[in-house]
């Protein structure tokens, strides 16, 4: 059995790779009983942040999401709350 971490790092991935890995990670995190996950996309040009936002907005396992605050990773991280099982 694989351990699911509380975060995923999508740095240096293409938009397509990031979307695929994020979807798989959200499913794995849900199955593992995670309630909150941290998605590291970096600040850069904002492309990955946009991809993450679009994926989370329509994902059935995501209850809510927000950009991280001070000390959580700021604009380079998104925090997602998952639905309960």
TITORDO-98604 format. One line per 4 residues: number of its first residue (from 1); their letters; for each residue x, y, z of N, C-alpha, C, CB. Coordinates in nm, 4 decimals, padded with zeros to 6 digits, always signed. Glycine has a CB too. Layout:
# TITORDO-98604
NUM = a = X,Y,Z,X,Y,Z,X,Y,Z,X,Y,Z | ...;
END
This chain:
# TITORDO-98604
1 = xxxx = +00.0845,-00.1188,+00.0000,+00.0000,+00.0000,+00.0000,+00.0880,+00.1237,+00.0000,-00.0956,+00.0006,+00.1218 | +00.0541,+00.2212,-00.0809,+00.1308,+00.3435,-00.0934,+00.0771,+00.4494,+00.0018,+00.1278,+00.3943,-00.2377 | +00.1677,+00.5206,+00.0667,+00.1288,+00.6296,+00.1546,+00.1009,+00.7536,+00.0709,+00.2385,+00.6578,+00.2603 | -00.0090,+00.8204,+00.0980,-00.0440,+00.9433,+00.0276,-00.0039,+01.0605,+00.1156,-00.1966,+00.9482,-00.0075;
5 = xxxx = +00.0804,+01.1467,+00.0629,+00.1264,+01.2637,+00.1369,+00.0171,+01.3694,+00.1439,+00.2524,+01.3221,+00.0723 | +00.0354,+01.4677,+00.2303,-00.0605,+01.5770,+00.2443,-00.0410,+01.6847,+00.1385,-00.0493,+01.6385,+00.3821 | +00.0579,+01.6667,+00.0517,+00.0833,+01.7664,-00.0514,+00.1358,+01.7020,-00.1782,+00.1816,+01.8706,-00.0015 | +00.1198,+01.7760,-00.2886,+00.1747,+01.7343,-00.4170,+00.2475,+01.8546,-00.4758,+00.0623,+01.6813,-00.5144;
9 = xxxx = +00.3624,+01.8297,-00.5345,+00.4419,+01.9354,-00.5960,+00.4336,+01.9207,-00.7476,+00.5902,+01.9302,-00.5473 | +00.3795,+02.0219,-00.8130,+00.3604,+02.0189,-00.9574,+00.4617,+02.1050,-01.0323,+00.2210,+02.0643,-00.9911 | +00.5622,+02.1563,-00.9602,+00.6661,+02.2378,-01.0251,+00.7226,+02.1675,-01.1477,+00.7793,+02.2692,-00.9262 | +00.7569,+02.2434,-01.2456,+00.8291,+02.1966,-01.3647,+00.7513,+02.0969,-01.4503,+00.9580,+02.1338,-01.3229;
13 = xxxx = +00.6216,+02.0899,-01.4329,+00.5405,+02.0031,-01.5185,+00.4705,+02.0883,-01.6243,+00.4363,+01.9228,-01.4343 | +00.4347,+02.0258,-01.7339,+00.3515,+02.0960,-01.8319,+00.2100,+02.1035,-01.7761,+00.3537,+02.0241,-01.9720 | +00.1286,+02.1866,-01.8351,-00.0104,+02.2002,-01.7902,-00.0834,+02.0672,-01.7977,-00.0841,+02.3051,-01.8740 | -00.0619,+01.9935,-01.9053,-00.1283,+01.8637,-01.9228,-00.0826,+01.7624,-01.8180,-00.1011,+01.8088,-02.0633;
17 = xxxx = +00.0482,+01.7562,-01.7936,+00.1015,+01.6645,-01.6916,+00.0479,+01.7012,-01.5534,+00.2563,+01.6673,-01.6912 | +00.0451,+01.8314,-01.5241,-00.0020,+01.8780,-01.3931,-00.1484,+01.8413,-01.3722,+00.0167,+02.0304,-01.3797 | -00.2316,+01.8612,-01.4728,-00.3743,+01.8293,-01.4617,-00.3939,+01.6800,-01.4365,-00.4497,+01.8722,-01.5896 | -00.3212,+01.5967,-01.5093,-00.3326,+01.4515,-01.4936,-00.2897,+01.4088,-01.3534,-00.2474,+01.3790,-01.5997;
21 = xxxx = -00.1729,+01.4565,-01.3106,-00.1215,+01.4167,-01.1786,-00.2090,+01.4688,-01.0658,+00.0213,+01.4669,-01.1599 | -00.2628,+01.5890,-01.0820,-00.3499,+01.6447,-00.9791,-00.4761,+01.5607,-00.9643,-00.3862,+01.7899,-01.0122 | -00.5373,+01.5229,-01.0752,-00.6580,+01.4411,-01.0689,-00.6310,+01.3086,-00.9995,-00.7130,+01.4164,-01.2089 | -00.5231,+01.2435,-01.0361,-00.4874,+01.1163,-00.9727,-00.4609,+01.1360,-00.8237,-00.3637,+01.0546,-01.0410;
25 = xxxx = -00.3875,+01.2418,-00.7899,-00.3558,+01.2699,-00.6499,-00.4834,+01.2952,-00.5684,-00.2617,+01.3914,-00.6400 | -00.5765,+01.3738,-00.6215,-00.7001,+01.4015,-00.5485,-00.7787,+01.2737,-00.5223,-00.7863,+01.5009,-00.6260 | -00.7848,+01.1867,-00.6191,-00.8529,+01.0579,-00.5994,-00.7826,+00.9741,-00.4931,-00.8595,+00.9798,-00.7318 | -00.6500,+00.9674,-00.5003,-00.5730,+00.8915,-00.4012,-00.5889,+00.9511,-00.2614,-00.4245,+00.8881,-00.4401;
29 = xxxx = -00.5853,+01.0839,-00.2527,-00.5984,+01.1511,-00.1229,-00.7364,+01.1263,-00.0631,-00.5735,+01.3025,-00.1374 | -00.8386,+01.1287,-00.1452,-00.9740,+01.1018,-00.0983,-00.9853,+00.9597,-00.0441,-01.0753,+01.1237,-00.2113 | -00.9348,+00.8643,-00.1201,-00.9389,+00.7240,-00.0777,-00.8618,+00.7044,+00.0531,-00.8809,+00.6328,-00.1879 | -00.7523,+00.7800,+00.0702,-00.6707,+00.7702,+00.1913,-00.7327,+00.8446,+00.3093,-00.5316,+00.8242,+00.1645;
33 = xxxx = -00.8443,+00.9135,+00.2876,-00.9139,+00.9822,+00.3960,-00.8616,+01.1206,+00.4278,-00.9070,+00.9005,+00.5174 | -00.7871,+01.1803,+00.3368,-00.7367,+01.3165,+00.3591,-00.8525,+01.4143,+00.3493,-00.6248,+01.3532,+00.2564 | -00.8525,+01.5135,+00.4369,-00.9572,+01.6153,+00.4343,-00.9077,+01.7451,+00.3731,-01.0091,+01.6410,+00.5743 | -00.7768,+01.7684,+00.3829,-00.7160,+01.8912,+00.3295,-00.5837,+01.8547,+00.2657,-00.6959,+01.9992,+00.4412;
37 = xxxx = -00.5593,+01.9106,+00.1470,-00.4336,+01.8851,+00.0780,-00.3733,+02.0169,+00.0308,-00.4549,+01.7891,-00.0412 | -00.2429,+02.0119,+00.0143,-00.1660,+02.1287,-00.0277,-00.1115,+02.1005,-00.1680,-00.0494,+02.1607,+00.0739 | -00.1384,+02.1908,-00.2602,-00.0954,+02.1731,-00.3988,+00.0078,+02.2813,-00.4296,-00.2172,+02.1801,-00.4986 | +00.1310,+02.2396,-00.4509,+00.2399,+02.3333,-00.4765,+00.2547,+02.3493,-00.6274,+00.3739,+02.2842,-00.4115;
41 = xxxx = +00.2301,+02.4705,-00.6754,+00.2394,+02.4975,-00.8191,+00.3416,+02.6045,-00.8501,+00.1046,+02.5388,-00.8736 | +00.3889,+02.6736,-00.7504,+00.4869,+02.7797,-00.7699,+00.4211,+02.9086,-00.8161,+00.5920,+02.7364,-00.8703 | +00.4999,+03.0142,-00.8168,+00.4482,+03.1460,-00.8558,+00.4668,+03.1690,-01.0046,+00.5178,+03.2575,-00.7762 | +00.5845,+03.1557,-01.0552,+00.6157,+03.1645,-01.1978,+00.5259,+03.2556,-01.2789,+00.6104,+03.0309,-01.2561;
45 = xxxx = +00.4818,+03.2063,-01.3934,+00.3973,+03.2845,-01.4840,+00.2497,+03.2764,-01.4462,+00.4161,+03.2367,-01.6271 | +00.2147,+03.1866,-01.3577,+00.0757,+03.1696,-01.3164,+00.0008,+03.0633,-01.3949,+00.0039,+03.2989,-01.3292 | +00.0682,+03.0024,-01.4917,+00.0018,+02.9015,-01.5753,-00.0419,+02.7810,-01.4926,+00.0950,+02.8561,-01.6885 | +00.0477,+02.7269,-01.4113,+00.0111,+02.6099,-01.3306,-00.0937,+02.6461,-01.2256,+00.1356,+02.5508,-01.2623;
49 = xxxx = -00.0853,+02.7666,-01.1691,-00.1869,+02.8097,-01.0721,-00.3239,+02.8108,-01.1391,-00.1530,+02.9506,-01.0146 | -00.3306,+02.8566,-01.2629,-00.4564,+02.8602,-01.3380,-00.5074,+02.7197,-01.3673,-00.4380,+02.9374,-01.4689 | -00.4172,+02.6309,-01.4074,-00.4546,+02.4913,-01.4337,-00.5110,+02.4278,-01.3068,-00.3324,+02.4100,-01.4852 | -00.4426,+02.4492,-01.1949,-00.4878,+02.3934,-01.0666,-00.6264,+02.4471,-01.0330,-00.3874,+02.4275,-00.9528;
53 = xxxx = -00.6456,+02.5765,-01.0461,-00.7747,+02.6375,-01.0156,-00.8862,+02.5790,-01.1024,-00.7673,+02.7888,-01.0349 | -00.8599,+02.5639,-01.2311,-00.9606,+02.5084,-01.3219,-00.9934,+02.3629,-01.2876,-00.9120,+02.5181,-01.4670 | -00.8915,+02.2856,-01.2547,-00.9142,+02.1447,-01.2195,-00.9944,+02.1334,-01.0897,-00.7794,+02.0701,-01.2054 | -00.9592,+02.2139,-00.9907,-01.0275,+02.2067,-00.8617,-01.1719,+02.2548,-00.8714,-00.9525,+02.2890,-00.7580;
57 = xxxx = -01.1951,+02.3558,-00.9547,-01.3297,+02.4135,-00.9667,-01.4325,+02.3109,-01.0137,-01.3276,+02.5314,-01.0632 | -01.3908,+02.2181,-01.0972,-01.4863,+02.1212,-01.1491,-01.4701,+01.9810,-01.0948,-01.4762,+02.1167,-01.2951 | -01.3844,+01.9635,-00.9954,-01.3578,+01.8275,-00.9465,-01.4616,+01.7865,-00.8425,-01.2160,+01.8182,-00.8863 | -01.5232,+01.6701,-00.8602,-01.6298,+01.6262,-00.7699,-01.5836,+01.5949,-00.6268,-01.6952,+01.5050,-00.8273;
61 = xxxx = -01.4548,+01.5762,-00.6049,-01.4063,+01.5444,-00.4710,-01.3614,+01.6680,-00.3935,-01.2922,+01.4464,-00.4800 | -01.3670,+01.7845,-00.4553,-01.3205,+01.9078,-00.3920,-01.4399,+01.9877,-00.3414,-01.2365,+01.9925,-00.4908 | -01.4382,+02.0123,-00.2099,-01.5441,+02.0914,-00.1462,-01.5177,+02.2398,-00.1639,-01.5553,+02.0573,+00.0032 | -01.3896,+02.2807,-00.1426,-01.3515,+02.4207,-00.1580,-01.2008,+02.4288,-00.1769,-01.3966,+02.5052,-00.0354;
65 = xxxx = -01.1555,+02.5444,-00.2212,-01.0116,+02.5655,-00.2360,-00.9817,+02.7146,-00.2277,-00.9598,+02.5064,-00.3703 | -00.8547,+02.7453,-00.1960,-00.8116,+02.8836,-00.1824,-00.6614,+02.8905,-00.1996,-00.8538,+02.9422,-00.0461 | -00.6127,+03.0084,-00.2344,-00.4686,+03.0291,-00.2348,-00.4205,+03.0268,-00.0908,-00.4302,+03.1632,-00.3052 | -00.3030,+02.9753,-00.0689,-00.2465,+02.9679,+00.0650,-00.2178,+03.1078,+00.1173,-00.1187,+02.8829,+00.0656;
69 = xxxx = -00.2222,+03.1205,+00.2471,-00.1938,+03.2480,+00.3110,-00.0474,+03.2594,+00.3501,-00.2817,+03.2662,+00.4330 | -00.0169,+03.3652,+00.4184,+00.1179,+03.3899,+00.4662,+00.1632,+03.2727,+00.5549,+00.1247,+03.5244,+00.5440 | +00.2797,+03.2206,+00.5268,+00.3325,+03.1094,+00.6045,+00.2879,+02.9721,+00.5550,+00.2925,+03.1255,+00.7466 | +00.1933,+02.9690,+00.4624,+00.1459,+02.8428,+00.4060,+00.2032,+02.8182,+00.2664,-00.0066,+02.8418,+00.4005;
73 = xxxx = +00.2664,+02.9198,+00.2093,+00.3192,+02.9083,+00.0745,+00.2752,+03.0225,-00.0151,+00.2773,+02.7779,+00.0141 | +00.1929,+03.1107,+00.0385,+00.1454,+03.2284,-00.0345,+00.0879,+03.1911,-00.1707,+00.2589,+03.3287,-00.0521 | +00.1155,+03.2716,-00.2724,+00.0583,+03.2516,-00.4062,+00.1128,+03.1301,-00.4795,+00.0826,+03.3729,-00.4894 | +00.2141,+03.0649,-00.4242,+00.2724,+02.9486,-00.4896,+00.2067,+02.8174,-00.4504,+00.4175,+02.9416,-00.4589;
77 = xxxx = +00.1046,+02.8265,-00.3652,+00.0393,+02.7059,-00.3126,-00.1116,+02.7271,-00.3093,+00.0925,+02.6709,-00.1703 | -00.1852,+02.6216,-00.3384,-00.3302,+02.6218,-00.3232,-00.3675,+02.5150,-00.2221,-00.4020,+02.5976,-00.4595 | -00.4583,+02.5484,-00.1335,-00.5090,+02.4554,-00.0326,-00.6478,+02.4101,-00.0766,-00.5134,+02.5217,+00.1103 | -00.6695,+02.2790,-00.0793,-00.8009,+02.2256,-00.1180,-00.8592,+02.1446,-00.0037,-00.7901,+02.1384,-00.2456;
81 = xxxx = -00.9851,+02.1648,+00.0206,-01.0625,+02.0864,+00.1183,-01.1412,+01.9832,+00.0386,-01.1591,+02.1784,+00.2064 | -01.1277,+01.8583,+00.0771,-01.1965,+01.7504,+00.0059,-01.3303,+01.7188,+00.0714,-01.1089,+01.6244,+00.0014 | -01.4197,+01.6616,-00.0064,-01.5480,+01.6194,+00.0480,-01.5239,+01.5032,+00.1440,-01.6471,+01.5789,-00.0657 | -01.6181,+01.4845,+00.2347,-01.6049,+01.3739,+00.3307,-01.6613,+01.2471,+00.2701,-01.6769,+01.4065,+00.4641;
85 = x = -01.6020,+01.1352,+00.3084,-01.6488,+01.0055,+00.2597,-01.7746,+00.9636,+00.3282,-01.5437,+00.9001,+00.2788;
END
